């Protein structure tokens, strides 16, 4: 059975599209957004989760409205969840973090596209 669309999915997609071209897609069992083949963000029940390169010393060091997020799939990466409030003001308040995630995803996508494709080894008979 398909998971119901997150209530903020379309609104957040419109906001993210202001940064550039994004693609909605399913990821990690959640609804999310990508740039090419690189993850930009995904929706958790109560938050927009973005990847950041900022070192987070401890979860308590994050500003109010943010919390550390560590998916089982990528335990070594730094993810931050921007908690939703009723009017989504939290997204505007933490827009610089979203822009950083967009820039990182763009760079990853460019690197993926520039890597030479591996030639498959043909089996010898």
Biopython code that builds the backbone (N, CA, C, O; Angstrom):
import numpy as np
from Bio.PDB.StructureBuilder import StructureBuilder

atoms = [
    (1, "UNK", "N", (0.838, -1.184, 0.000)),
    (1, "UNK", "CA", (0.000, 0.000, 0.000)),
    (1, "UNK", "C", (0.883, 1.248, 0.000)),
    (1, "UNK", "O", (1.834, 1.332, 0.777)),
    (2, "UNK", "N", (0.584, 2.192, -0.843)),
    (2, "UNK", "CA", (1.377, 3.415, -0.950)),
    (2, "UNK", "C", (1.181, 4.295, 0.291)),
    (2, "UNK", "O", (0.090, 4.398, 0.852)),
    (3, "UNK", "N", (2.272, 4.909, 0.683)),
    (3, "UNK", "CA", (2.225, 5.809, 1.828)),
    (3, "UNK", "C", (1.521, 7.106, 1.422)),
    (3, "UNK", "O", (1.739, 7.622, 0.326)),
    (4, "UNK", "N", (0.684, 7.623, 2.309)),
    (4, "UNK", "CA", (-0.032, 8.869, 2.015)),
    (4, "UNK", "C", (0.961, 10.016, 1.847)),
    (4, "UNK", "O", (1.993, 10.068, 2.516)),
    (5, "UNK", "N", (0.631, 10.919, 0.953)),
    (5, "UNK", "CA", (1.495, 12.078, 0.710)),
    (5, "UNK", "C", (1.573, 12.938, 1.963)),
    (5, "UNK", "O", (0.559, 13.207, 2.607)),
    (6, "UNK", "N", (2.784, 13.367, 2.303)),
    (6, "UNK", "CA", (2.991, 14.224, 3.472)),
    (6, "UNK", "C", (2.222, 15.526, 3.255)),
    (6, "UNK", "O", (2.245, 16.070, 2.150)),
    (7, "UNK", "N", (1.538, 16.040, 4.288)),
    (7, "UNK", "CA", (0.718, 17.245, 4.091)),
    (7, "UNK", "C", (1.499, 18.478, 3.632)),
    (7, "UNK", "O", (0.922, 19.370, 3.010)),
    (8, "UNK", "N", (2.783, 18.543, 3.922)),
    (8, "UNK", "CA", (3.590, 19.705, 3.526)),
    (8, "UNK", "C", (4.392, 19.472, 2.246)),
    (8, "UNK", "O", (5.134, 20.355, 1.815)),
    (9, "UNK", "N", (4.251, 18.292, 1.635)),
    (9, "UNK", "CA", (5.100, 17.911, 0.506)),
    (9, "UNK", "C", (5.100, 18.943, -0.620)),
    (9, "UNK", "O", (6.164, 19.403, -1.034)),
    (10, "UNK", "N", (3.926, 19.310, -1.116)),
    (10, "UNK", "CA", (3.842, 20.232, -2.253)),
    (10, "UNK", "C", (4.326, 21.632, -1.890)),
    (10, "UNK", "O", (5.019, 22.276, -2.678)),
    (11, "UNK", "N", (3.966, 22.098, -0.715)),
    (11, "UNK", "CA", (4.389, 23.433, -0.276)),
    (11, "UNK", "C", (5.909, 23.513, -0.152)),
    (11, "UNK", "O", (6.519, 24.491, -0.584)),
    (12, "UNK", "N", (6.510, 22.495, 0.431)),
    (12, "UNK", "CA", (7.971, 22.488, 0.576)),
    (12, "UNK", "C", (8.633, 22.364, -0.788)),
    (12, "UNK", "O", (9.670, 22.982, -1.031)),
    (13, "UNK", "N", (8.050, 21.579, -1.674)),
    (13, "UNK", "CA", (8.608, 21.450, -3.018)),
    (13, "UNK", "C", (8.641, 22.813, -3.716)),
    (13, "UNK", "O", (9.627, 23.149, -4.371)),
    (14, "UNK", "N", (7.574, 23.593, -3.580)),
    (14, "UNK", "CA", (7.540, 24.937, -4.174)),
    (14, "UNK", "C", (8.639, 25.820, -3.595)),
    (14, "UNK", "O", (9.297, 26.558, -4.328)),
    (15, "UNK", "N", (8.838, 25.746, -2.285)),
    (15, "UNK", "CA", (9.882, 26.557, -1.645)),
    (15, "UNK", "C", (11.272, 26.133, -2.118)),
    (15, "UNK", "O", (12.104, 26.981, -2.440)),
    (16, "UNK", "N", (11.523, 24.831, -2.161)),
    (16, "UNK", "CA", (12.827, 24.328, -2.588)),
    (16, "UNK", "C", (13.104, 24.647, -4.050)),
    (16, "UNK", "O", (14.255, 24.863, -4.430)),
    (17, "UNK", "N", (12.065, 24.679, -4.870)),
    (17, "UNK", "CA", (12.237, 24.978, -6.292)),
    (17, "UNK", "C", (12.767, 26.395, -6.519)),
    (17, "UNK", "O", (13.292, 26.693, -7.592)),
    (18, "UNK", "N", (12.634, 27.267, -5.521)),
    (18, "UNK", "CA", (13.204, 28.611, -5.624)),
    (18, "UNK", "C", (14.721, 28.559, -5.709)),
    (18, "UNK", "O", (15.347, 29.476, -6.241)),
    (19, "UNK", "N", (15.319, 27.487, -5.184)),
    (19, "UNK", "CA", (16.772, 27.335, -5.218)),
    (19, "UNK", "C", (17.263, 26.830, -6.576)),
    (19, "UNK", "O", (18.395, 27.109, -6.971)),
    (20, "UNK", "N", (16.429, 26.101, -7.276)),
    (20, "UNK", "CA", (16.819, 25.527, -8.566)),
    (20, "UNK", "C", (16.012, 24.271, -8.834)),
    (20, "UNK", "O", (15.021, 23.992, -8.158)),
    (21, "UNK", "N", (16.450, 23.520, -9.827)),
    (21, "UNK", "CA", (15.708, 22.334, -10.239)),
    (21, "UNK", "C", (15.846, 21.216, -9.211)),
    (21, "UNK", "O", (16.955, 20.839, -8.835)),
    (22, "UNK", "N", (14.727, 20.702, -8.770)),
    (22, "UNK", "CA", (14.709, 19.569, -7.844)),
    (22, "UNK", "C", (13.726, 18.529, -8.372)),
    (22, "UNK", "O", (12.842, 18.839, -9.171)),
    (23, "UNK", "N", (13.894, 17.305, -7.918)),
    (23, "UNK", "CA", (13.027, 16.219, -8.334)),
    (23, "UNK", "C", (12.441, 15.552, -7.097)),
    (23, "UNK", "O", (13.190, 15.117, -6.222)),
    (24, "UNK", "N", (11.118, 15.463, -7.008)),
    (24, "UNK", "CA", (10.538, 14.724, -5.884)),
    (24, "UNK", "C", (10.765, 13.234, -6.095)),
    (24, "UNK", "O", (10.645, 12.739, -7.216)),
    (25, "UNK", "N", (11.093, 12.514, -5.023)),
    (25, "UNK", "CA", (11.254, 11.071, -5.130)),
    (25, "UNK", "C", (11.181, 10.408, -3.772)),
    (25, "UNK", "O", (11.343, 11.050, -2.734)),
    (26, "UNK", "N", (10.941, 9.149, -3.802)),
    (26, "UNK", "CA", (10.877, 8.367, -2.573)),
    (26, "UNK", "C", (12.297, 7.974, -2.182)),
    (26, "UNK", "O", (13.084, 7.540, -3.022)),
    (27, "UNK", "N", (12.614, 8.130, -0.902)),
    (27, "UNK", "CA", (13.947, 7.754, -0.429)),
    (27, "UNK", "C", (13.894, 7.365, 1.036)),
    (27, "UNK", "O", (13.245, 8.029, 1.844)),
    (28, "UNK", "N", (14.577, 6.291, 1.367)),
    (28, "UNK", "CA", (14.674, 5.814, 2.749)),
    (28, "UNK", "C", (13.301, 5.542, 3.353)),
    (28, "UNK", "O", (13.130, 5.641, 4.568)),
    (29, "UNK", "N", (12.331, 5.204, 2.527)),
    (29, "UNK", "CA", (10.985, 4.963, 3.020)),
    (29, "UNK", "C", (10.206, 6.239, 3.307)),
    (29, "UNK", "O", (9.140, 6.196, 3.922)),
    (30, "UNK", "N", (10.734, 7.370, 2.864)),
    (30, "UNK", "CA", (10.088, 8.668, 3.078)),
    (30, "UNK", "C", (9.934, 9.372, 1.739)),
    (30, "UNK", "O", (10.528, 8.966, 0.740)),
    (31, "UNK", "N", (9.145, 10.413, 1.728)),
    (31, "UNK", "CA", (9.044, 11.268, 0.552)),
    (31, "UNK", "C", (10.172, 12.288, 0.650)),
    (31, "UNK", "O", (10.462, 12.811, 1.726)),
    (32, "UNK", "N", (10.799, 12.560, -0.483)),
    (32, "UNK", "CA", (11.930, 13.464, -0.436)),
    (32, "UNK", "C", (12.153, 14.206, -1.734)),
    (32, "UNK", "O", (11.324, 14.195, -2.645)),
    (33, "UNK", "N", (13.309, 14.852, -1.783)),
    (33, "UNK", "CA", (13.660, 15.689, -2.922)),
    (33, "UNK", "C", (15.126, 15.431, -3.271)),
    (33, "UNK", "O", (15.956, 15.196, -2.392)),
    (34, "UNK", "N", (15.425, 15.478, -4.565)),
    (34, "UNK", "CA", (16.789, 15.221, -5.021)),
    (34, "UNK", "C", (17.179, 16.232, -6.087)),
    (34, "UNK", "O", (16.343, 16.892, -6.703)),
    (35, "UNK", "N", (18.481, 16.318, -6.272)),
    (35, "UNK", "CA", (19.050, 17.071, -7.388)),
    (35, "UNK", "C", (19.780, 16.017, -8.205)),
    (35, "UNK", "O", (20.808, 15.490, -7.779)),
    (36, "UNK", "N", (19.247, 15.714, -9.373)),
    (36, "UNK", "CA", (19.806, 14.613, -10.149)),
    (36, "UNK", "C", (19.680, 13.334, -9.341)),
    (36, "UNK", "O", (18.575, 12.926, -8.981)),
    (37, "UNK", "N", (20.813, 12.700, -9.054)),
    (37, "UNK", "CA", (20.785, 11.460, -8.267)),
    (37, "UNK", "C", (21.236, 11.688, -6.823)),
    (37, "UNK", "O", (21.452, 10.727, -6.084)),
    (38, "UNK", "N", (21.380, 12.948, -6.417)),
    (38, "UNK", "CA", (21.855, 13.257, -5.065)),
    (38, "UNK", "C", (20.721, 13.717, -4.160)),
    (38, "UNK", "O", (19.894, 14.544, -4.545)),
    (39, "UNK", "N", (20.698, 13.172, -2.966)),
    (39, "UNK", "CA", (19.671, 13.507, -1.981)),
    (39, "UNK", "C", (19.826, 14.953, -1.525)),
    (39, "UNK", "O", (20.921, 15.390, -1.170)),
    (40, "UNK", "N", (18.727, 15.682, -1.540)),
    (40, "UNK", "CA", (18.697, 17.043, -1.006)),
    (40, "UNK", "C", (18.087, 17.025, 0.391)),
    (40, "UNK", "O", (18.685, 17.525, 1.344)),
    (41, "UNK", "N", (16.902, 16.452, 0.508)),
    (41, "UNK", "CA", (16.185, 16.438, 1.785)),
    (41, "UNK", "C", (15.088, 15.390, 1.716)),
    (41, "UNK", "O", (14.687, 14.958, 0.636)),
    (42, "UNK", "N", (14.612, 14.990, 2.885)),
    (42, "UNK", "CA", (13.438, 14.130, 2.919)),
    (42, "UNK", "C", (12.571, 14.515, 4.105)),
    (42, "UNK", "O", (13.027, 15.147, 5.059)),
    (43, "UNK", "N", (11.319, 14.121, 4.020)),
    (43, "UNK", "CA", (10.340, 14.481, 5.037)),
    (43, "UNK", "C", (10.184, 13.359, 6.049)),
    (43, "UNK", "O", (9.830, 12.232, 5.703)),
    (44, "UNK", "N", (10.452, 13.685, 7.292)),
    (44, "UNK", "CA", (10.149, 12.799, 8.400)),
    (44, "UNK", "C", (8.763, 13.225, 8.880)),
    (44, "UNK", "O", (8.219, 14.197, 8.356)),
    (45, "UNK", "N", (8.189, 12.554, 9.829)),
    (45, "UNK", "CA", (6.832, 12.897, 10.272)),
    (45, "UNK", "C", (6.677, 14.359, 10.666)),
    (45, "UNK", "O", (5.702, 15.005, 10.283)),
    (46, "UNK", "N", (7.621, 14.877, 11.418)),
    (46, "UNK", "CA", (7.490, 16.226, 11.974)),
    (46, "UNK", "C", (8.607, 17.170, 11.552)),
    (46, "UNK", "O", (8.781, 18.224, 12.163)),
    (47, "UNK", "N", (9.378, 16.811, 10.509)),
    (47, "UNK", "CA", (10.538, 17.632, 10.167)),
    (47, "UNK", "C", (10.971, 17.431, 8.718)),
    (47, "UNK", "O", (10.666, 16.416, 8.092)),
    (48, "UNK", "N", (11.688, 18.425, 8.208)),
    (48, "UNK", "CA", (12.400, 18.323, 6.945)),
    (48, "UNK", "C", (13.839, 17.994, 7.313)),
    (48, "UNK", "O", (14.473, 18.749, 8.050)),
    (49, "UNK", "N", (14.361, 16.887, 6.817)),
    (49, "UNK", "CA", (15.698, 16.428, 7.181)),
    (49, "UNK", "C", (16.653, 16.751, 6.040)),
    (49, "UNK", "O", (16.430, 16.345, 4.900)),
    (50, "UNK", "N", (17.726, 17.488, 6.354)),
    (50, "UNK", "CA", (18.708, 17.902, 5.350)),
    (50, "UNK", "C", (20.100, 17.445, 5.776)),
    (50, "UNK", "O", (20.379, 17.278, 6.964)),
    (51, "UNK", "N", (20.959, 17.250, 4.794)),
    (51, "UNK", "CA", (22.342, 16.872, 5.066)),
    (51, "UNK", "C", (23.168, 18.146, 5.188)),
    (51, "UNK", "O", (22.965, 19.105, 4.444)),
    (52, "UNK", "N", (24.095, 18.143, 6.131)),
    (52, "UNK", "CA", (24.967, 19.292, 6.312)),
    (52, "UNK", "C", (26.396, 18.815, 6.512)),
    (52, "UNK", "O", (26.620, 17.666, 6.891)),
    (53, "UNK", "N", (27.360, 19.683, 6.261)),
    (53, "UNK", "CA", (28.754, 19.345, 6.522)),
    (53, "UNK", "C", (29.224, 19.950, 7.838)),
    (53, "UNK", "O", (30.362, 19.738, 8.258)),
    (54, "UNK", "N", (28.345, 20.699, 8.480)),
    (54, "UNK", "CA", (28.726, 21.307, 9.750)),
    (54, "UNK", "C", (28.919, 20.222, 10.792)),
    (54, "UNK", "O", (28.115, 19.297, 10.904)),
    (55, "UNK", "N", (29.987, 20.347, 11.547)),
    (55, "UNK", "CA", (30.234, 19.389, 12.615)),
    (55, "UNK", "C", (29.334, 19.733, 13.789)),
    (55, "UNK", "O", (29.299, 20.874, 14.249)),
    (56, "UNK", "N", (28.622, 18.752, 14.259)),
    (56, "UNK", "CA", (27.728, 18.965, 15.391)),
    (56, "UNK", "C", (28.357, 18.292, 16.601)),
    (56, "UNK", "O", (28.428, 17.066, 16.682)),
    (57, "UNK", "N", (28.809, 19.113, 17.537)),
    (57, "UNK", "CA", (29.495, 18.576, 18.706)),
    (57, "UNK", "C", (28.579, 17.708, 19.549)),
    (57, "UNK", "O", (28.967, 16.626, 19.989)),
    (58, "UNK", "N", (27.390, 18.175, 19.766)),
    (58, "UNK", "CA", (26.416, 17.395, 20.521)),
    (58, "UNK", "C", (25.027, 17.836, 20.094)),
    (58, "UNK", "O", (24.838, 18.976, 19.670)),
    (59, "UNK", "N", (24.065, 16.948, 20.202)),
    (59, "UNK", "CA", (22.706, 17.324, 19.808)),
    (59, "UNK", "C", (22.190, 18.547, 20.554)),
    (59, "UNK", "O", (21.382, 19.304, 20.016)),
    (60, "UNK", "N", (22.643, 18.745, 21.773)),
    (60, "UNK", "CA", (22.208, 19.892, 22.561)),
    (60, "UNK", "C", (22.760, 21.215, 22.076)),
    (60, "UNK", "O", (22.306, 22.273, 22.513)),
    (61, "UNK", "N", (23.743, 21.173, 21.167)),
    (61, "UNK", "CA", (24.355, 22.411, 20.681)),
    (61, "UNK", "C", (23.576, 23.041, 19.530)),
    (61, "UNK", "O", (23.914, 24.135, 19.078)),
    (62, "UNK", "N", (22.546, 22.365, 19.059)),
    (62, "UNK", "CA", (21.754, 22.901, 17.954)),
    (62, "UNK", "C", (20.750, 23.934, 18.450)),
    (62, "UNK", "O", (20.235, 23.815, 19.562)),
    (63, "UNK", "N", (20.467, 24.952, 17.628)),
    (63, "UNK", "CA", (19.456, 25.953, 18.002)),
    (63, "UNK", "C", (18.076, 25.325, 18.140)),
    (63, "UNK", "O", (17.822, 24.231, 17.635)),
    (64, "UNK", "N", (17.204, 26.024, 18.821)),
    (64, "UNK", "CA", (15.835, 25.561, 18.998)),
    (64, "UNK", "C", (15.181, 25.348, 17.632)),
    (64, "UNK", "O", (15.357, 26.154, 16.719)),
    (65, "UNK", "N", (14.435, 24.269, 17.503)),
    (65, "UNK", "CA", (13.762, 23.961, 16.243)),
    (65, "UNK", "C", (14.553, 23.026, 15.355)),
    (65, "UNK", "O", (14.053, 22.588, 14.319)),
    (66, "UNK", "N", (15.797, 22.708, 15.744)),
    (66, "UNK", "CA", (16.620, 21.770, 14.993)),
    (66, "UNK", "C", (16.969, 20.600, 15.895)),
    (66, "UNK", "O", (17.125, 20.770, 17.105)),
    (67, "UNK", "N", (17.091, 19.431, 15.323)),
    (67, "UNK", "CA", (17.629, 18.325, 16.097)),
    (67, "UNK", "C", (18.455, 17.416, 15.197)),
    (67, "UNK", "O", (18.234, 17.321, 13.989)),
    (68, "UNK", "N", (19.401, 16.763, 15.825)),
    (68, "UNK", "CA", (20.306, 15.854, 15.146)),
    (68, "UNK", "C", (19.515, 14.642, 14.677)),
    (68, "UNK", "O", (18.662, 14.140, 15.408)),
    (69, "UNK", "N", (19.787, 14.172, 13.478)),
    (69, "UNK", "CA", (19.069, 13.049, 12.911)),
    (69, "UNK", "C", (20.088, 12.070, 12.355)),
    (69, "UNK", "O", (20.944, 12.453, 11.557)),
    (70, "UNK", "N", (20.007, 10.812, 12.766)),
    (70, "UNK", "CA", (20.949, 9.824, 12.253)),
    (70, "UNK", "C", (20.185, 8.613, 11.722)),
    (70, "UNK", "O", (19.812, 7.724, 12.487)),
    (71, "UNK", "N", (19.955, 8.583, 10.416)),
    (71, "UNK", "CA", (19.266, 7.420, 9.856)),
    (71, "UNK", "C", (20.170, 6.193, 9.922)),
    (71, "UNK", "O", (21.391, 6.307, 9.816)),
    (72, "UNK", "N", (19.575, 5.044, 10.095)),
    (72, "UNK", "CA", (20.344, 3.798, 10.160)),
    (72, "UNK", "C", (21.128, 3.547, 8.881)),
    (72, "UNK", "O", (22.176, 2.903, 8.905)),
    (73, "UNK", "N", (20.619, 4.054, 7.771)),
    (73, "UNK", "CA", (21.248, 3.802, 6.481)),
    (73, "UNK", "C", (22.600, 4.513, 6.363)),
    (73, "UNK", "O", (23.557, 3.951, 5.829)),
    (74, "UNK", "N", (22.675, 5.750, 6.863)),
    (74, "UNK", "CA", (23.897, 6.536, 6.757)),
    (74, "UNK", "C", (24.349, 7.025, 8.131)),
    (74, "UNK", "O", (24.274, 8.224, 8.402)),
    (75, "UNK", "N", (24.813, 6.140, 8.999)),
    (75, "UNK", "CA", (25.162, 6.584, 10.348)),
    (75, "UNK", "C", (26.373, 7.511, 10.395)),
    (75, "UNK", "O", (26.565, 8.211, 11.389)),
    (76, "UNK", "N", (27.188, 7.535, 9.353)),
    (76, "UNK", "CA", (28.398, 8.364, 9.393)),
    (76, "UNK", "C", (28.176, 9.772, 8.853)),
    (76, "UNK", "O", (29.081, 10.604, 8.907)),
    (77, "UNK", "N", (27.001, 10.043, 8.341)),
    (77, "UNK", "CA", (26.747, 11.365, 7.759)),
    (77, "UNK", "C", (26.002, 12.248, 8.743)),
    (77, "UNK", "O", (25.311, 11.759, 9.637)),
    (78, "UNK", "N", (26.148, 13.540, 8.572)),
    (78, "UNK", "CA", (25.505, 14.491, 9.467)),
    (78, "UNK", "C", (24.207, 14.985, 8.858)),
    (78, "UNK", "O", (24.198, 15.649, 7.822)),
    (79, "UNK", "N", (23.123, 14.652, 9.516)),
    (79, "UNK", "CA", (21.800, 15.074, 9.078)),
    (79, "UNK", "C", (21.180, 15.908, 10.183)),
    (79, "UNK", "O", (21.352, 15.615, 11.366)),
    (80, "UNK", "N", (20.462, 16.942, 9.795)),
    (80, "UNK", "CA", (19.777, 17.793, 10.759)),
    (80, "UNK", "C", (18.308, 17.883, 10.359)),
    (80, "UNK", "O", (17.980, 18.087, 9.190)),
    (81, "UNK", "N", (17.441, 17.728, 11.338)),
    (81, "UNK", "CA", (16.000, 17.815, 11.102)),
    (81, "UNK", "C", (15.509, 19.198, 11.511)),
    (81, "UNK", "O", (15.746, 19.645, 12.633)),
    (82, "UNK", "N", (14.825, 19.866, 10.595)),
    (82, "UNK", "CA", (14.214, 21.173, 10.865)),
    (82, "UNK", "C", (12.759, 20.893, 11.227)),
    (82, "UNK", "O", (11.953, 20.532, 10.368)),
    (83, "UNK", "N", (12.437, 21.061, 12.492)),
    (83, "UNK", "CA", (11.101, 20.737, 12.978)),
    (83, "UNK", "C", (10.075, 21.694, 12.385)),
    (83, "UNK", "O", (10.319, 22.895, 12.275)),
    (84, "UNK", "N", (8.920, 21.143, 12.004)),
    (84, "UNK", "CA", (7.847, 21.959, 11.465)),
    (84, "UNK", "C", (7.130, 22.700, 12.585)),
    (84, "UNK", "O", (6.961, 22.181, 13.688)),
    (85, "UNK", "N", (6.714, 23.917, 12.281)),
    (85, "UNK", "CA", (5.778, 24.614, 13.159)),
    (85, "UNK", "C", (4.504, 24.808, 12.340)),
    (85, "UNK", "O", (4.467, 24.425, 11.171)),
    (86, "UNK", "N", (3.486, 25.382, 12.913)),
    (86, "UNK", "CA", (2.189, 25.460, 12.231)),
    (86, "UNK", "C", (2.221, 26.175, 10.886)),
    (86, "UNK", "O", (1.495, 25.790, 9.969)),
    (87, "UNK", "N", (3.043, 27.203, 10.752)),
    (87, "UNK", "CA", (3.041, 27.985, 9.513)),
    (87, "UNK", "C", (4.292, 27.745, 8.661)),
    (87, "UNK", "O", (4.512, 28.437, 7.667)),
    (88, "UNK", "N", (5.093, 26.784, 9.046)),
    (88, "UNK", "CA", (6.365, 26.484, 8.370)),
    (88, "UNK", "C", (7.364, 27.644, 8.435)),
    (88, "UNK", "O", (8.278, 27.720, 7.614)),
    (89, "UNK", "N", (7.196, 28.533, 9.392)),
    (89, "UNK", "CA", (8.179, 29.618, 9.571)),
    (89, "UNK", "C", (9.557, 29.051, 9.858)),
    (89, "UNK", "O", (10.569, 29.683, 9.554)),
    (90, "UNK", "N", (9.601, 27.862, 10.444)),
    (90, "UNK", "CA", (10.882, 27.246, 10.782)),
    (90, "UNK", "C", (11.746, 27.048, 9.536)),
    (90, "UNK", "O", (12.972, 27.131, 9.618)),
    (91, "UNK", "N", (11.125, 26.788, 8.389)),
    (91, "UNK", "CA", (11.909, 26.630, 7.165)),
    (91, "UNK", "C", (12.575, 27.942, 6.773)),
    (91, "UNK", "O", (13.741, 27.960, 6.379)),
    (92, "UNK", "N", (11.839, 29.024, 6.882)),
    (92, "UNK", "CA", (12.411, 30.338, 6.542)),
    (92, "UNK", "C", (13.505, 30.711, 7.552)),
    (92, "UNK", "O", (14.539, 31.267, 7.182)),
    (93, "UNK", "N", (13.265, 30.399, 8.816)),
    (93, "UNK", "CA", (14.237, 30.720, 9.872)),
    (93, "UNK", "C", (15.567, 29.990, 9.642)),
    (93, "UNK", "O", (16.634, 30.532, 9.930)),
    (94, "UNK", "N", (15.494, 28.762, 9.122)),
    (94, "UNK", "CA", (16.700, 27.953, 8.915)),
    (94, "UNK", "C", (17.006, 27.785, 7.426)),
    (94, "UNK", "O", (17.581, 26.778, 7.013)),
    (95, "UNK", "N", (16.616, 28.779, 6.625)),
    (95, "UNK", "CA", (16.792, 28.714, 5.176)),
    (95, "UNK", "C", (18.256, 28.550, 4.778)),
    (95, "UNK", "O", (18.547, 27.873, 3.793)),
    (96, "UNK", "N", (19.180, 29.152, 5.518)),
    (96, "UNK", "CA", (20.609, 29.042, 5.171)),
    (96, "UNK", "C", (21.075, 27.586, 5.261)),
    (96, "UNK", "O", (21.935, 27.167, 4.486)),
    (97, "UNK", "N", (20.529, 26.828, 6.178)),
    (97, "UNK", "CA", (20.858, 25.409, 6.292)),
    (97, "UNK", "C", (20.322, 24.637, 5.079)),
    (97, "UNK", "O", (20.983, 23.728, 4.576)),
    (98, "UNK", "N", (19.138, 25.001, 4.619)),
    (98, "UNK", "CA", (18.548, 24.375, 3.431)),
    (98, "UNK", "C", (19.375, 24.738, 2.194)),
    (98, "UNK", "O", (19.617, 23.885, 1.340)),
    (99, "UNK", "N", (19.807, 25.994, 2.095)),
    (99, "UNK", "CA", (20.655, 26.410, 0.966)),
    (99, "UNK", "C", (21.978, 25.641, 0.978)),
    (99, "UNK", "O", (22.466, 25.225, -0.073)),
    (100, "UNK", "N", (22.550, 25.454, 2.151)),
    (100, "UNK", "CA", (23.805, 24.697, 2.260)),
    (100, "UNK", "C", (23.596, 23.269, 1.765)),
    (100, "UNK", "O", (24.427, 22.737, 1.029)),
    (101, "UNK", "N", (22.499, 22.654, 2.162)),
    (101, "UNK", "CA", (22.200, 21.293, 1.731)),
    (101, "UNK", "C", (22.006, 21.240, 0.218)),
    (101, "UNK", "O", (22.466, 20.302, -0.434)),
    (102, "UNK", "N", (21.325, 22.246, -0.345)),
    (102, "UNK", "CA", (21.126, 22.315, -1.795)),
    (102, "UNK", "C", (22.483, 22.398, -2.507)),
    (102, "UNK", "O", (22.710, 21.694, -3.491)),
    (103, "UNK", "N", (23.370, 23.245, -2.017)),
    (103, "UNK", "CA", (24.690, 23.395, -2.638)),
    (103, "UNK", "C", (25.496, 22.107, -2.549)),
    (103, "UNK", "O", (26.167, 21.732, -3.510)),
    (104, "UNK", "N", (25.441, 21.426, -1.413)),
    (104, "UNK", "CA", (26.149, 20.149, -1.259)),
    (104, "UNK", "C", (25.613, 19.105, -2.229)),
    (104, "UNK", "O", (26.385, 18.401, -2.880)),
    (105, "UNK", "N", (24.284, 19.004, -2.326)),
    (105, "UNK", "CA", (23.677, 18.028, -3.234)),
    (105, "UNK", "C", (24.035, 18.347, -4.683)),
    (105, "UNK", "O", (24.278, 17.437, -5.475)),
    (106, "UNK", "N", (24.070, 19.626, -5.031)),
    (106, "UNK", "CA", (24.452, 20.030, -6.400)),
    (106, "UNK", "C", (25.879, 19.612, -6.700)),
    (106, "UNK", "O", (26.164, 19.078, -7.772)),
    (107, "UNK", "N", (26.778, 19.854, -5.750)),
    (107, "UNK", "CA", (28.182, 19.476, -5.934)),
    (107, "UNK", "C", (28.341, 17.964, -6.061)),
    (107, "UNK", "O", (29.102, 17.486, -6.903)),
    (108, "UNK", "N", (27.622, 17.208, -5.225)),
    (108, "UNK", "CA", (27.689, 15.739, -5.305)),
    (108, "UNK", "C", (27.178, 15.256, -6.654)),
    (108, "UNK", "O", (27.751, 14.340, -7.245)),
    (109, "UNK", "N", (26.105, 15.867, -7.144)),
    (109, "UNK", "CA", (25.548, 15.447, -8.422)),
    (109, "UNK", "C", (26.524, 15.736, -9.559)),
    (109, "UNK", "O", (26.672, 14.911, -10.461)),
    (110, "UNK", "N", (27.184, 16.873, -9.536)),
    (110, "UNK", "CA", (28.174, 17.214, -10.570)),
    (110, "UNK", "C", (29.326, 16.214, -10.537)),
    (110, "UNK", "O", (29.797, 15.767, -11.583)),
    (111, "UNK", "N", (29.784, 15.861, -9.317)),
    (111, "UNK", "CA", (30.878, 14.893, -9.197)),
    (111, "UNK", "C", (30.468, 13.526, -9.739)),
    (111, "UNK", "O", (31.247, 12.863, -10.425)),
    (112, "UNK", "N", (29.251, 13.116, -9.430)),
    (112, "UNK", "CA", (28.766, 11.815, -9.920)),
    (112, "UNK", "C", (28.736, 11.792, -11.444)),
    (112, "UNK", "O", (29.103, 10.793, -12.063)),
    (113, "UNK", "N", (28.297, 12.894, -12.043)),
    (113, "UNK", "CA", (28.194, 12.956, -13.497)),
    (113, "UNK", "C", (29.565, 13.011, -14.164)),
    (113, "UNK", "O", (29.714, 12.563, -15.301)),
    (114, "UNK", "N", (30.578, 13.560, -13.467)),
    (114, "UNK", "CA", (31.896, 13.722, -14.076)),
    (114, "UNK", "C", (32.775, 12.484, -13.914)),
    (114, "UNK", "O", (33.811, 12.383, -14.571)),
    (115, "UNK", "N", (32.389, 11.541, -13.056)),
    (115, "UNK", "CA", (33.190, 10.330, -12.890)),
    (115, "UNK", "C", (33.087, 9.479, -14.149)),
    (115, "UNK", "O", (32.003, 9.296, -14.702)),
    (116, "UNK", "N", (34.236, 8.961, -14.596)),
    (116, "UNK", "CA", (34.176, 8.092, -15.772)),
    (116, "UNK", "C", (33.446, 6.797, -15.422)),
    (116, "UNK", "O", (33.594, 6.261, -14.323)),
    (117, "UNK", "N", (32.677, 6.318, -16.352)),
    (117, "UNK", "CA", (31.942, 5.074, -16.136)),
    (117, "UNK", "C", (32.912, 3.909, -16.222)),
    (117, "UNK", "O", (33.806, 3.886, -17.067)),
    (118, "UNK", "N", (32.722, 2.943, -15.335)),
    (118, "UNK", "CA", (33.561, 1.748, -15.342)),
    (118, "UNK", "C", (33.180, 0.854, -16.518)),
    (118, "UNK", "O", (32.003, 0.654, -16.817)),
    (119, "UNK", "N", (34.184, 0.336, -17.158)),
    (119, "UNK", "CA", (33.928, -0.607, -18.236)),
    (119, "UNK", "C", (33.716, -1.969, -17.606)),
    (119, "UNK", "O", (34.482, -2.402, -16.745)),
    (120, "UNK", "N", (32.683, -2.620, -18.041)),
    (120, "UNK", "CA", (32.439, -3.959, -17.500)),
    (120, "UNK", "C", (33.428, -4.941, -18.120)),
    (120, "UNK", "O", (33.756, -4.850, -19.303)),
    (121, "UNK", "N", (33.893, -5.870, -17.309)),
    (121, "UNK", "CA", (34.831, -6.876, -17.792)),
    (121, "UNK", "C", (34.048, -7.965, -18.491)),
    (121, "UNK", "O", (33.082, -8.506, -17.951)),
    (122, "UNK", "N", (34.476, -8.273, -19.690)),
    (122, "UNK", "CA", (33.821, -9.345, -20.437)),
    (122, "UNK", "C", (34.410, -10.678, -19.995)),
    (122, "UNK", "O", (35.620, -10.830, -19.827)),
    (123, "UNK", "N", (33.526, -11.617, -19.817)),
    (123, "UNK", "CA", (33.976, -12.951, -19.420)),
    (123, "UNK", "C", (34.637, -13.636, -20.599)),
    (123, "UNK", "O", (34.142, -13.620, -21.726)),
    (124, "UNK", "N", (35.772, -14.235, -20.295)),
    (124, "UNK", "CA", (36.464, -15.000, -21.327)),
    (124, "UNK", "C", (35.901, -16.405, -21.358)),
    (124, "UNK", "O", (35.648, -16.996, -20.309)),
    (125, "UNK", "N", (35.704, -16.944, -22.542)),
    (125, "UNK", "CA", (35.180, -18.304, -22.658)),
    (125, "UNK", "C", (36.276, -19.318, -22.551)),
    (125, "UNK", "O", (36.016, -20.519, -22.627)),
]
sb = StructureBuilder()
sb.init_structure("model")
sb.init_model(0)
sb.init_chain("A")
sb.init_seg("    ")
for serial, (resi, resn, name, xyz) in enumerate(atoms, 1):
    if name == "N":
        sb.init_residue(resn, " ", resi, " ")
    sb.init_atom(name, np.array(xyz, "f"), 0.0, 1.0, " ", f" {name:<3s}", serial, name[0])
structure = sb.get_structure()
